[in-house]
């Protein structure tokens, strides 16, 4: 269990996704979040369909 400190905020959660897109089609991401804030459950969902590069050159 992580250490609790009432003075410092918790660390951010980071997730890295690796997407294979050999056909170079537009990438859309559907997401669903569920978390508790002040004892109340928060549910959020949506779609991100812009902001992804059409191609990425890896070095």
C-alpha distance matrix in Angstrom:
0.0 3.8 6.6 8.8 12.5 15.2 17.7 16.3 15.7 12.6 13.4 15.6 14.9 17.7 19.2 22.3 24.9 27.8 30.9 34.0 37.1 40.2 42.5 41.5 41.2 39.5 35.7 34.2 30.5 29.5 26.0 24.2 21.2 19.5 17.0 16.8 18.3 19.0 18.6 21.0 20.5 22.0 23.5 25.3 27.2 29.9 31.7 32.2 35.5 36.5 35.1 34.7 37.2 39.8 39.6 37.7 39.4 37.1 38.3
3.8 0.0 3.8 6.3 9.5 12.6 14.6 12.8 12.3 9.3 10.1 12.7 12.8 15.7 17.8 21.0 23.9 27.0 30.1 33.4 36.3 39.5 41.8 40.5 40.3 38.4 34.7 33.3 29.6 28.9 25.4 23.9 20.7 19.4 16.6 16.4 17.3 18.1 18.4 20.8 20.5 21.5 23.2 24.6 26.6 29.1 30.8 30.9 34.2 34.8 33.2 33.0 35.5 38.3 38.1 36.0 37.7 35.5 36.5
6.6 3.8 0.0 3.8 6.6 10.0 11.9 10.7 11.3 9.3 10.8 14.1 15.1 18.1 20.6 23.8 26.9 30.0 33.2 36.6 39.4 42.6 44.9 43.4 43.3 41.2 37.6 36.1 32.5 31.8 28.3 26.7 23.3 21.9 18.8 18.0 18.2 18.4 19.1 21.9 22.2 23.3 25.5 26.8 29.1 31.5 33.4 33.3 36.7 37.1 35.3 35.4 37.8 40.8 40.6 38.4 40.0 37.8 38.6
8.8 6.3 3.8 0.0 3.8 6.5 9.1 8.7 9.2 8.1 10.8 14.0 15.5 18.9 21.7 25.1 28.2 31.5 34.5 38.0 40.6 44.0 46.0 44.3 43.9 41.6 38.0 36.2 32.7 31.7 28.1 26.2 22.6 20.9 17.5 16.0 15.6 15.3 16.4 19.4 20.2 21.4 24.0 25.5 28.2 30.7 32.9 33.0 36.6 36.9 35.3 35.7 38.3 41.5 41.6 39.6 41.4 39.5 40.5
12.5 9.5 6.6 3.8 0.0 3.8 5.5 5.7 7.5 8.0 10.9 14.4 16.6 20.0 23.1 26.4 29.7 33.0 36.0 39.6 42.0 45.4 47.4 45.4 45.1 42.6 39.1 37.4 33.9 33.2 29.6 27.9 24.2 22.8 19.3 17.6 16.5 15.8 17.7 20.6 21.8 22.7 25.5 26.7 29.5 31.8 33.9 33.8 37.3 37.3 35.5 36.3 38.8 42.1 42.3 40.2 42.0 40.2 41.0
15.2 12.6 10.0 6.5 3.8 0.0 3.8 5.9 7.4 9.1 12.6 15.6 18.1 21.6 24.8 28.2 31.3 34.8 37.5 41.2 43.4 46.9 48.7 46.6 46.0 43.3 39.9 37.9 34.5 33.5 29.9 28.0 24.2 22.6 18.9 16.7 14.9 13.6 15.9 18.8 20.6 21.5 24.7 26.0 29.1 31.5 33.8 33.9 37.5 37.5 35.9 37.0 39.7 43.0 43.5 41.7 43.7 42.1 43.1
17.7 14.6 11.9 9.1 5.5 3.8 0.0 3.8 6.6 9.5 12.4 15.4 18.4 21.6 25.1 28.3 31.6 34.9 37.7 41.4 43.5 47.0 48.7 46.4 45.9 43.2 39.9 38.1 34.9 34.2 30.7 29.3 25.6 24.4 20.9 19.0 16.8 15.9 18.7 21.2 23.0 23.3 26.4 27.2 30.2 32.2 34.3 33.9 37.4 37.1 35.1 36.4 38.9 42.4 42.8 40.9 42.7 41.2 42.0
16.3 12.8 10.7 8.7 5.7 5.9 3.8 0.0 3.8 6.5 8.9 11.9 15.2 18.1 21.7 24.7 28.1 31.4 34.2 37.9 40.0 43.4 45.2 42.9 42.6 40.0 36.7 35.1 31.9 31.5 28.1 27.0 23.4 22.7 19.4 18.2 16.3 16.3 19.0 21.2 22.3 22.3 24.9 25.5 28.1 29.9 31.7 31.1 34.5 34.1 32.0 33.1 35.5 39.0 39.3 37.2 39.0 37.4 38.2
15.7 12.3 11.3 9.2 7.5 7.4 6.6 3.8 0.0 3.8 6.5 8.9 12.1 15.3 18.8 22.0 25.2 28.6 31.2 34.9 36.9 40.5 42.1 39.8 39.3 36.6 33.3 31.6 28.3 27.9 24.4 23.3 19.7 19.1 15.9 15.0 13.2 13.8 16.6 18.3 19.1 18.8 21.3 21.7 24.3 26.0 27.9 27.5 30.9 30.7 28.8 29.9 32.5 35.9 36.4 34.6 36.6 35.3 36.4
12.6 9.3 9.3 8.1 8.0 9.1 9.5 6.5 3.8 0.0 3.8 6.5 9.1 12.4 15.8 19.1 22.3 25.7 28.5 32.2 34.4 37.9 39.7 37.6 37.2 34.6 31.2 29.5 26.1 25.6 22.1 20.9 17.5 16.9 13.8 13.5 12.7 13.9 16.0 17.6 17.8 17.5 19.7 20.1 22.5 24.4 26.2 25.9 29.4 29.4 27.5 28.3 30.9 34.2 34.5 32.7 34.7 33.2 34.4
13.4 10.1 10.8 10.8 10.9 12.6 12.4 8.9 6.5 3.8 0.0 3.8 6.5 9.3 12.9 15.9 19.3 22.6 25.5 29.1 31.4 34.8 36.8 34.7 34.5 32.1 28.7 27.4 24.1 24.1 20.8 20.2 17.1 17.3 14.9 15.4 15.0 16.9 18.8 20.0 19.6 18.8 20.3 20.2 22.1 23.6 24.8 24.1 27.4 27.2 25.1 25.6 27.9 31.2 31.3 29.3 31.2 29.6 30.7
15.6 12.7 14.1 14.0 14.4 15.6 15.4 11.9 8.9 6.5 3.8 0.0 3.8 6.4 10.0 13.1 16.3 19.7 22.4 26.1 28.1 31.6 33.4 31.2 30.9 28.4 25.0 23.7 20.5 20.6 17.4 17.2 14.4 15.2 13.4 14.7 14.5 17.1 18.9 19.4 18.4 17.1 18.0 17.4 18.9 20.1 21.2 20.3 23.6 23.4 21.4 21.9 24.5 27.7 28.0 26.2 28.4 27.0 28.5
14.9 12.8 15.1 15.5 16.6 18.1 18.4 15.2 12.1 9.1 6.5 3.8 0.0 3.8 6.7 10.3 13.3 16.8 19.5 23.1 25.4 28.9 30.7 28.9 28.5 26.3 22.7 21.3 18.0 18.0 14.9 14.7 12.2 13.3 12.2 14.3 15.1 18.1 19.2 19.4 17.7 16.4 16.7 16.1 17.1 18.4 19.3 18.7 21.9 22.1 20.4 20.4 23.0 26.0 26.2 24.6 26.8 25.4 27.2
17.7 15.7 18.1 18.9 20.0 21.6 21.6 18.1 15.3 12.4 9.3 6.4 3.8 0.0 3.8 6.7 10.0 13.4 16.2 19.8 22.1 25.5 27.5 25.6 25.5 23.5 20.0 19.1 16.0 16.7 14.2 15.0 13.3 15.2 14.9 17.5 18.4 21.5 22.6 22.5 20.5 18.7 18.4 17.2 17.4 18.0 18.2 17.0 19.9 19.9 17.9 17.4 19.8 22.7 22.7 20.9 23.1 21.6 23.4
19.2 17.8 20.6 21.7 23.1 24.8 25.1 21.7 18.8 15.8 12.9 10.0 6.7 3.8 0.0 3.8 6.6 10.1 12.8 16.4 18.9 22.3 24.4 22.8 22.7 21.0 17.3 16.6 13.5 14.5 12.3 13.6 12.8 15.1 15.6 18.7 20.2 23.6 24.2 23.7 21.2 19.4 18.3 16.9 16.4 16.8 16.6 15.5 18.1 18.5 16.9 15.8 18.1 20.7 20.6 19.0 21.3 19.9 22.1
22.3 21.0 23.8 25.1 26.4 28.2 28.3 24.7 22.0 19.1 15.9 13.1 10.3 6.7 3.8 0.0 3.8 6.7 9.8 13.3 15.8 19.1 21.4 19.8 20.2 18.8 15.3 15.4 12.9 14.8 13.6 15.6 15.5 18.2 19.1 22.4 23.8 27.3 27.9 27.2 24.6 22.6 21.2 19.4 18.3 18.0 17.0 15.3 17.2 17.4 15.5 13.7 15.5 17.8 17.3 15.6 17.7 16.2 18.5
24.9 23.9 26.9 28.2 29.7 31.3 31.6 28.1 25.2 22.3 19.3 16.3 13.3 10.0 6.6 3.8 0.0 3.8 6.3 9.9 12.5 15.8 18.0 16.7 16.9 15.8 12.3 12.7 10.5 12.6 12.2 14.8 15.6 18.6 20.2 23.8 25.5 29.1 29.4 28.4 25.4 23.2 21.3 19.2 17.4 16.8 15.2 13.8 15.1 15.8 14.5 12.1 14.0 15.6 15.3 14.1 16.6 15.5 18.4
27.8 27.0 30.0 31.5 33.0 34.8 34.9 31.4 28.6 25.7 22.6 19.7 16.8 13.4 10.1 6.7 3.8 0.0 3.8 6.7 9.7 12.6 15.3 14.3 15.2 14.9 11.9 13.3 12.0 14.7 15.1 17.9 19.2 22.2 23.9 27.5 29.3 32.9 33.2 32.1 29.1 26.9 24.7 22.6 20.4 19.4 17.3 15.6 16.1 16.6 15.2 12.2 13.0 14.1 13.0 11.8 13.9 12.7 15.7
30.9 30.1 33.2 34.5 36.0 37.5 37.7 34.2 31.2 28.5 25.5 22.4 19.5 16.2 12.8 9.8 6.3 3.8 0.0 3.8 6.2 9.5 11.8 10.9 11.6 11.6 8.8 10.7 10.4 13.3 14.7 17.8 19.8 23.0 25.3 28.9 30.8 34.5 34.7 33.2 30.0 27.6 25.0 22.6 20.0 18.5 15.9 14.2 14.0 14.8 14.1 10.7 11.5 11.7 11.1 11.0 13.6 13.3 16.7
34.0 33.4 36.6 38.0 39.6 41.2 41.4 37.9 34.9 32.2 29.1 26.1 23.1 19.8 16.4 13.3 9.9 6.7 3.8 0.0 3.8 6.2 9.0 9.1 10.4 11.7 9.9 12.5 13.0 16.0 17.8 21.0 23.2 26.4 28.8 32.5 34.4 38.1 38.2 36.7 33.4 31.0 28.3 25.9 23.0 21.4 18.5 16.8 15.9 16.7 16.3 12.7 12.6 11.6 10.5 10.8 12.9 12.8 16.3
37.1 36.3 39.4 40.6 42.0 43.4 43.5 40.0 36.9 34.4 31.4 28.1 25.4 22.1 18.9 15.8 12.5 9.7 6.2 3.8 0.0 3.8 5.6 5.4 6.8 8.7 8.0 11.2 12.8 16.0 18.5 21.9 24.5 27.9 30.4 34.2 35.9 39.7 39.9 38.1 34.8 32.1 29.2 26.5 23.3 21.2 17.9 16.1 14.4 15.0 15.1 11.5 11.0 9.1 8.6 10.2 12.6 13.6 17.2
40.2 39.5 42.6 44.0 45.4 46.9 47.0 43.4 40.5 37.9 34.8 31.6 28.9 25.5 22.3 19.1 15.8 12.6 9.5 6.2 3.8 0.0 3.8 5.5 8.0 11.0 11.3 14.6 16.5 19.6 22.2 25.6 28.2 31.6 34.2 37.9 39.7 43.5 43.6 41.8 38.5 35.9 32.9 30.2 27.0 24.8 21.5 19.7 17.6 18.1 18.2 14.6 13.3 10.7 9.5 11.2 12.7 13.8 17.2
42.5 41.8 44.9 46.0 47.4 48.7 48.7 45.2 42.1 39.7 36.8 33.4 30.7 27.5 24.4 21.4 18.0 15.3 11.8 9.0 5.6 3.8 0.0 3.8 5.5 9.1 10.5 13.8 16.4 19.4 22.4 25.9 28.8 32.3 35.1 38.8 40.5 44.3 44.5 42.4 39.0 36.3 33.1 30.3 26.8 24.3 20.7 19.1 16.5 17.1 17.9 14.6 13.4 10.2 10.1 12.8 14.7 16.6 20.0
41.5 40.5 43.4 44.3 45.4 46.6 46.4 42.9 39.8 37.6 34.7 31.2 28.9 25.6 22.8 19.8 16.7 14.3 10.9 9.1 5.4 5.5 3.8 0.0 3.8 6.6 8.3 12.0 14.8 18.1 21.1 24.7 27.4 31.0 33.6 37.3 38.7 42.5 42.9 40.8 37.7 34.7 31.7 28.6 25.3 22.5 18.9 16.7 14.0 14.0 14.4 11.2 9.8 6.4 6.8 10.0 12.4 14.8 18.3
41.2 40.3 43.3 43.9 45.1 46.0 45.9 42.6 39.3 37.2 34.5 30.9 28.5 25.5 22.7 20.2 16.9 15.2 11.6 10.4 6.8 8.0 5.5 3.8 0.0 3.8 6.3 9.4 12.7 15.7 19.0 22.6 25.5 29.1 32.0 35.6 37.1 40.9 41.2 38.8 35.6 32.6 29.4 26.3 22.8 19.9 16.2 14.5 11.4 12.2 13.6 10.9 10.5 7.5 9.5 12.8 15.7 17.9 21.6
39.5 38.4 41.2 41.6 42.6 43.3 43.2 40.0 36.6 34.6 32.1 28.4 26.3 23.5 21.0 18.8 15.8 14.9 11.6 11.7 8.7 11.0 9.1 6.6 3.8 0.0 3.8 6.6 10.1 13.2 16.5 20.1 23.0 26.6 29.4 32.9 34.1 37.9 38.4 36.0 32.9 29.7 26.7 23.3 19.9 16.8 13.0 11.0 7.8 8.4 10.2 8.1 8.7 6.6 9.7 12.8 16.2 18.5 22.2
35.7 34.7 37.6 38.0 39.1 39.9 39.9 36.7 33.3 31.2 28.7 25.0 22.7 20.0 17.3 15.3 12.3 11.9 8.8 9.9 8.0 11.3 10.5 8.3 6.3 3.8 0.0 3.8 6.7 10.1 13.1 16.8 19.5 23.2 25.9 29.5 30.8 34.6 35.0 32.8 29.6 26.5 23.6 20.4 17.1 14.2 10.6 8.6 6.4 7.8 9.2 6.7 8.5 7.9 10.3 12.5 16.1 17.8 21.5
34.2 33.3 36.1 36.2 37.4 37.9 38.1 35.1 31.6 29.5 27.4 23.7 21.3 19.1 16.6 15.4 12.7 13.3 10.7 12.5 11.2 14.6 13.8 12.0 9.4 6.6 3.8 0.0 3.8 6.6 9.9 13.5 16.5 20.1 23.0 26.5 27.9 31.7 32.0 29.5 26.3 23.2 20.1 16.9 13.4 10.5 6.9 5.7 4.3 7.3 9.5 8.3 11.2 11.2 13.9 15.8 19.5 20.9 24.5
30.5 29.6 32.5 32.7 33.9 34.5 34.9 31.9 28.3 26.1 24.1 20.5 18.0 16.0 13.5 12.9 10.5 12.0 10.4 13.0 12.8 16.5 16.4 14.8 12.7 10.1 6.7 3.8 0.0 3.8 6.4 10.1 12.9 16.5 19.4 23.0 24.5 28.3 28.5 26.2 23.0 20.0 16.9 13.9 10.7 8.4 5.5 5.0 6.3 9.0 10.4 9.5 12.8 13.7 15.9 17.0 20.7 21.4 25.0
29.5 28.9 31.8 31.7 33.2 33.5 34.2 31.5 27.9 25.6 24.1 20.6 18.0 16.7 14.5 14.8 12.6 14.7 13.3 16.0 16.0 19.6 19.4 18.1 15.7 13.2 10.1 6.6 3.8 0.0 3.8 7.1 10.4 13.8 17.0 20.6 22.3 26.0 25.9 23.4 20.1 17.1 13.8 11.0 7.5 5.8 4.4 6.4 8.5 11.7 13.4 13.1 16.6 17.4 19.6 20.8 24.4 25.0 28.5
26.0 25.4 28.3 28.1 29.6 29.9 30.7 28.1 24.4 22.1 20.8 17.4 14.9 14.2 12.3 13.6 12.2 15.1 14.7 17.8 18.5 22.2 22.4 21.1 19.0 16.5 13.1 9.9 6.4 3.8 0.0 3.8 6.7 10.2 13.3 16.9 18.7 22.4 22.4 20.0 16.7 13.8 10.8 8.2 5.4 5.5 6.2 8.1 11.1 13.7 14.8 14.8 18.4 19.8 21.8 22.4 25.8 26.0 29.3
24.2 23.9 26.7 26.2 27.9 28.0 29.3 27.0 23.3 20.9 20.2 17.2 14.7 15.0 13.6 15.6 14.8 17.9 17.8 21.0 21.9 25.6 25.9 24.7 22.6 20.1 16.8 13.5 10.1 7.1 3.8 0.0 3.8 6.8 10.2 13.8 15.9 19.6 19.1 16.7 13.2 10.6 7.4 5.7 4.2 6.7 9.0 11.4 14.6 17.2 18.2 18.4 22.1 23.6 25.5 25.9 29.3 29.3 32.4
21.2 20.7 23.3 22.6 24.2 24.2 25.6 23.4 19.7 17.5 17.1 14.4 12.2 13.3 12.8 15.5 15.6 19.2 19.8 23.2 24.5 28.2 28.8 27.4 25.5 23.0 19.5 16.5 12.9 10.4 6.7 3.8 0.0 3.8 6.6 10.2 12.3 16.0 15.7 13.6 10.4 7.9 5.7 5.0 6.1 9.1 11.7 13.5 17.1 19.1 19.6 20.1 23.7 25.7 27.4 27.4 30.6 30.3 33.2
19.5 19.4 21.9 20.9 22.8 22.6 24.4 22.7 19.1 16.9 17.3 15.2 13.3 15.2 15.1 18.2 18.6 22.2 23.0 26.4 27.9 31.6 32.3 31.0 29.1 26.6 23.2 20.1 16.5 13.8 10.2 6.8 3.8 0.0 3.8 7.2 10.0 13.4 12.5 10.5 7.0 5.6 4.5 6.4 8.6 12.1 15.1 17.2 20.8 22.8 23.3 23.8 27.4 29.5 31.0 30.9 34.1 33.6 36.3
17.0 16.6 18.8 17.5 19.3 18.9 20.9 19.4 15.9 13.8 14.9 13.4 12.2 14.9 15.6 19.1 20.2 23.9 25.3 28.8 30.4 34.2 35.1 33.6 32.0 29.4 25.9 23.0 19.4 17.0 13.3 10.2 6.6 3.8 0.0 3.8 6.7 10.1 9.5 8.3 5.7 5.3 6.7 8.8 11.7 15.0 18.0 19.6 23.3 25.0 25.0 25.7 29.3 31.6 33.0 32.6 35.6 34.9 37.4
16.8 16.4 18.0 16.0 17.6 16.7 19.0 18.2 15.0 13.5 15.4 14.7 14.3 17.5 18.7 22.4 23.8 27.5 28.9 32.5 34.2 37.9 38.8 37.3 35.6 32.9 29.5 26.5 23.0 20.6 16.9 13.8 10.2 7.2 3.8 0.0 3.8 6.5 5.7 5.3 4.4 5.8 8.8 11.4 14.8 18.1 21.3 22.9 26.6 28.1 28.1 29.1 32.6 35.1 36.5 36.0 38.9 38.1 40.5
18.3 17.3 18.2 15.6 16.5 14.9 16.8 16.3 13.2 12.7 15.0 14.5 15.1 18.4 20.2 23.8 25.5 29.3 30.8 34.4 35.9 39.7 40.5 38.7 37.1 34.1 30.8 27.9 24.5 22.3 18.7 15.9 12.3 10.0 6.7 3.8 0.0 3.8 5.4 5.3 6.4 6.9 10.5 12.5 16.2 19.1 22.3 23.7 27.4 28.5 28.3 29.7 33.2 35.9 37.4 36.8 39.8 39.1 41.3
19.0 18.1 18.4 15.3 15.8 13.6 15.9 16.3 13.8 13.9 16.9 17.1 18.1 21.5 23.6 27.3 29.1 32.9 34.5 38.1 39.7 43.5 44.3 42.5 40.9 37.9 34.6 31.7 28.3 26.0 22.4 19.6 16.0 13.4 10.1 6.5 3.8 0.0 3.8 5.6 8.4 9.9 13.7 16.0 19.7 22.7 26.0 27.3 31.1 32.1 31.8 33.4 36.8 39.6 41.1 40.4 43.3 42.6 44.7
18.6 18.4 19.1 16.4 17.7 15.9 18.7 19.0 16.6 16.0 18.8 18.9 19.2 22.6 24.2 27.9 29.4 33.2 34.7 38.2 39.9 43.6 44.5 42.9 41.2 38.4 35.0 32.0 28.5 25.9 22.4 19.1 15.7 12.5 9.5 5.7 5.4 3.8 0.0 3.8 6.6 9.4 13.0 16.0 19.6 22.9 26.3 28.1 31.8 33.3 33.2 34.5 38.0 40.6 42.1 41.5 44.5 43.7 45.9
21.0 20.8 21.9 19.4 20.6 18.8 21.2 21.2 18.3 17.6 20.0 19.4 19.4 22.5 23.7 27.2 28.4 32.1 33.2 36.7 38.1 41.8 42.4 40.8 38.8 36.0 32.8 29.5 26.2 23.4 20.0 16.7 13.6 10.5 8.3 5.3 5.3 5.6 3.8 0.0 3.8 6.4 9.9 13.0 16.6 19.9 23.5 25.6 29.2 30.8 31.1 32.5 36.2 38.6 40.4 40.1 43.2 42.7 45.2
20.5 20.5 22.2 20.2 21.8 20.6 23.0 22.3 19.1 17.8 19.6 18.4 17.7 20.5 21.2 24.6 25.4 29.1 30.0 33.4 34.8 38.5 39.0 37.7 35.6 32.9 29.6 26.3 23.0 20.1 16.7 13.2 10.4 7.0 5.7 4.4 6.4 8.4 6.6 3.8 0.0 3.8 6.6 10.1 13.5 17.0 20.5 22.8 26.4 28.3 28.8 29.9 33.6 35.8 37.6 37.4 40.6 40.1 42.7
22.0 21.5 23.3 21.4 22.7 21.5 23.3 22.3 18.8 17.5 18.8 17.1 16.4 18.7 19.4 22.6 23.2 26.9 27.6 31.0 32.1 35.9 36.3 34.7 32.6 29.7 26.5 23.2 20.0 17.1 13.8 10.6 7.9 5.6 5.3 5.8 6.9 9.9 9.4 6.4 3.8 0.0 3.8 6.6 10.3 13.6 17.1 19.3 22.9 24.7 25.3 26.6 30.3 32.5 34.5 34.5 37.8 37.5 40.2
23.5 23.2 25.5 24.0 25.5 24.7 26.4 24.9 21.3 19.7 20.3 18.0 16.7 18.4 18.3 21.2 21.3 24.7 25.0 28.3 29.2 32.9 33.1 31.7 29.4 26.7 23.6 20.1 16.9 13.8 10.8 7.4 5.7 4.5 6.7 8.8 10.5 13.7 13.0 9.9 6.6 3.8 0.0 3.8 6.9 10.5 14.1 16.6 20.1 22.3 23.2 24.3 28.1 30.0 32.1 32.4 35.8 35.7 38.6
25.3 24.6 26.8 25.5 26.7 26.0 27.2 25.5 21.7 20.1 20.2 17.4 16.1 17.2 16.9 19.4 19.2 22.6 22.6 25.9 26.5 30.2 30.3 28.6 26.3 23.3 20.4 16.9 13.9 11.0 8.2 5.7 5.0 6.4 8.8 11.4 12.5 16.0 16.0 13.0 10.1 6.6 3.8 0.0 3.8 7.0 10.6 13.0 16.5 18.6 19.7 20.9 24.7 26.6 28.9 29.3 32.8 33.0 36.0
27.2 26.6 29.1 28.2 29.5 29.1 30.2 28.1 24.3 22.5 22.1 18.9 17.1 17.4 16.4 18.3 17.4 20.4 20.0 23.0 23.3 27.0 26.8 25.3 22.8 19.9 17.1 13.4 10.7 7.5 5.4 4.2 6.1 8.6 11.7 14.8 16.2 19.7 19.6 16.6 13.5 10.3 6.9 3.8 0.0 3.8 7.2 10.2 13.4 16.0 17.4 18.4 22.2 23.7 26.1 26.9 30.5 30.9 34.1
29.9 29.1 31.5 30.7 31.8 31.5 32.2 29.9 26.0 24.4 23.6 20.1 18.4 18.0 16.8 18.0 16.8 19.4 18.5 21.4 21.2 24.8 24.3 22.5 19.9 16.8 14.2 10.5 8.4 5.8 5.5 6.7 9.1 12.1 15.0 18.1 19.1 22.7 22.9 19.9 17.0 13.6 10.5 7.0 3.8 0.0 3.8 6.9 9.9 12.5 14.4 15.5 19.3 20.7 23.3 24.5 28.2 29.0 32.3
31.7 30.8 33.4 32.9 33.9 33.8 34.3 31.7 27.9 26.2 24.8 21.2 19.3 18.2 16.6 17.0 15.2 17.3 15.9 18.5 17.9 21.5 20.7 18.9 16.2 13.0 10.6 6.9 5.5 4.4 6.2 9.0 11.7 15.1 18.0 21.3 22.3 26.0 26.3 23.5 20.5 17.1 14.1 10.6 7.2 3.8 0.0 3.8 6.3 9.3 11.5 12.3 16.0 17.1 19.9 21.3 25.0 26.1 29.6
32.2 30.9 33.3 33.0 33.8 33.9 33.9 31.1 27.5 25.9 24.1 20.3 18.7 17.0 15.5 15.3 13.8 15.6 14.2 16.8 16.1 19.7 19.1 16.7 14.5 11.0 8.6 5.7 5.0 6.4 8.1 11.4 13.5 17.2 19.6 22.9 23.7 27.3 28.1 25.6 22.8 19.3 16.6 13.0 10.2 6.9 3.8 0.0 3.8 5.9 7.7 8.8 12.5 14.0 16.8 18.1 21.8 23.1 26.4
35.5 34.2 36.7 36.6 37.3 37.5 37.4 34.5 30.9 29.4 27.4 23.6 21.9 19.9 18.1 17.2 15.1 16.1 14.0 15.9 14.4 17.6 16.5 14.0 11.4 7.8 6.4 4.3 6.3 8.5 11.1 14.6 17.1 20.8 23.3 26.6 27.4 31.1 31.8 29.2 26.4 22.9 20.1 16.5 13.4 9.9 6.3 3.8 0.0 3.8 7.0 7.6 10.7 11.4 14.7 16.6 20.4 22.2 25.7
36.5 34.8 37.1 36.9 37.3 37.5 37.1 34.1 30.7 29.4 27.2 23.4 22.1 19.9 18.5 17.4 15.8 16.6 14.8 16.7 15.0 18.1 17.1 14.0 12.2 8.4 7.8 7.3 9.0 11.7 13.7 17.2 19.1 22.8 25.0 28.1 28.5 32.1 33.3 30.8 28.3 24.7 22.3 18.6 16.0 12.5 9.3 5.9 3.8 0.0 3.8 5.6 8.4 9.8 13.1 14.9 18.6 20.6 23.9
35.1 33.2 35.3 35.3 35.5 35.9 35.1 32.0 28.8 27.5 25.1 21.4 20.4 17.9 16.9 15.5 14.5 15.2 14.1 16.3 15.1 18.2 17.9 14.4 13.6 10.2 9.2 9.5 10.4 13.4 14.8 18.2 19.6 23.3 25.0 28.1 28.3 31.8 33.2 31.1 28.8 25.3 23.2 19.7 17.4 14.4 11.5 7.7 7.0 3.8 0.0 3.8 6.5 9.2 11.8 12.8 16.3 18.2 21.2
34.7 33.0 35.4 35.7 36.3 37.0 36.4 33.1 29.9 28.3 25.6 21.9 20.4 17.4 15.8 13.7 12.1 12.2 10.7 12.7 11.5 14.6 14.6 11.2 10.9 8.1 6.7 8.3 9.5 13.1 14.8 18.4 20.1 23.8 25.7 29.1 29.7 33.4 34.5 32.5 29.9 26.6 24.3 20.9 18.4 15.5 12.3 8.8 7.6 5.6 3.8 0.0 3.8 6.4 8.6 9.6 13.4 15.1 18.4
37.2 35.5 37.8 38.3 38.8 39.7 38.9 35.5 32.5 30.9 27.9 24.5 23.0 19.8 18.1 15.5 14.0 13.0 11.5 12.6 11.0 13.3 13.4 9.8 10.5 8.7 8.5 11.2 12.8 16.6 18.4 22.1 23.7 27.4 29.3 32.6 33.2 36.8 38.0 36.2 33.6 30.3 28.1 24.7 22.2 19.3 16.0 12.5 10.7 8.4 6.5 3.8 0.0 3.8 5.4 6.7 10.2 12.6 15.9
39.8 38.3 40.8 41.5 42.1 43.0 42.4 39.0 35.9 34.2 31.2 27.7 26.0 22.7 20.7 17.8 15.6 14.1 11.7 11.6 9.1 10.7 10.2 6.4 7.5 6.6 7.9 11.2 13.7 17.4 19.8 23.6 25.7 29.5 31.6 35.1 35.9 39.6 40.6 38.6 35.8 32.5 30.0 26.6 23.7 20.7 17.1 14.0 11.4 9.8 9.2 6.4 3.8 0.0 3.8 7.0 10.3 13.2 16.6
39.6 38.1 40.6 41.6 42.3 43.5 42.8 39.3 36.4 34.5 31.3 28.0 26.2 22.7 20.6 17.3 15.3 13.0 11.1 10.5 8.6 9.5 10.1 6.8 9.5 9.7 10.3 13.9 15.9 19.6 21.8 25.5 27.4 31.0 33.0 36.5 37.4 41.1 42.1 40.4 37.6 34.5 32.1 28.9 26.1 23.3 19.9 16.8 14.7 13.1 11.8 8.6 5.4 3.8 0.0 3.8 6.7 9.6 13.0
37.7 36.0 38.4 39.6 40.2 41.7 40.9 37.2 34.6 32.7 29.3 26.2 24.6 20.9 19.0 15.6 14.1 11.8 11.0 10.8 10.2 11.2 12.8 10.0 12.8 12.8 12.5 15.8 17.0 20.8 22.4 25.9 27.4 30.9 32.6 36.0 36.8 40.4 41.5 40.1 37.4 34.5 32.4 29.3 26.9 24.5 21.3 18.1 16.6 14.9 12.8 9.6 6.7 7.0 3.8 0.0 3.8 6.2 9.6
39.4 37.7 40.0 41.4 42.0 43.7 42.7 39.0 36.6 34.7 31.2 28.4 26.8 23.1 21.3 17.7 16.6 13.9 13.6 12.9 12.6 12.7 14.7 12.4 15.7 16.2 16.1 19.5 20.7 24.4 25.8 29.3 30.6 34.1 35.6 38.9 39.8 43.3 44.5 43.2 40.6 37.8 35.8 32.8 30.5 28.2 25.0 21.8 20.4 18.6 16.3 13.4 10.2 10.3 6.7 3.8 0.0 3.8 6.5
37.1 35.5 37.8 39.5 40.2 42.1 41.2 37.4 35.3 33.2 29.6 27.0 25.4 21.6 19.9 16.2 15.5 12.7 13.3 12.8 13.6 13.8 16.6 14.8 17.9 18.5 17.8 20.9 21.4 25.0 26.0 29.3 30.3 33.6 34.9 38.1 39.1 42.6 43.7 42.7 40.1 37.5 35.7 33.0 30.9 29.0 26.1 23.1 22.2 20.6 18.2 15.1 12.6 13.2 9.6 6.2 3.8 0.0 3.8
38.3 36.5 38.6 40.5 41.0 43.1 42.0 38.2 36.4 34.4 30.7 28.5 27.2 23.4 22.1 18.5 18.4 15.7 16.7 16.3 17.2 17.2 20.0 18.3 21.6 22.2 21.5 24.5 25.0 28.5 29.3 32.4 33.2 36.3 37.4 40.5 41.3 44.7 45.9 45.2 42.7 40.2 38.6 36.0 34.1 32.3 29.6 26.4 25.7 23.9 21.2 18.4 15.9 16.6 13.0 9.6 6.5 3.8 0.0
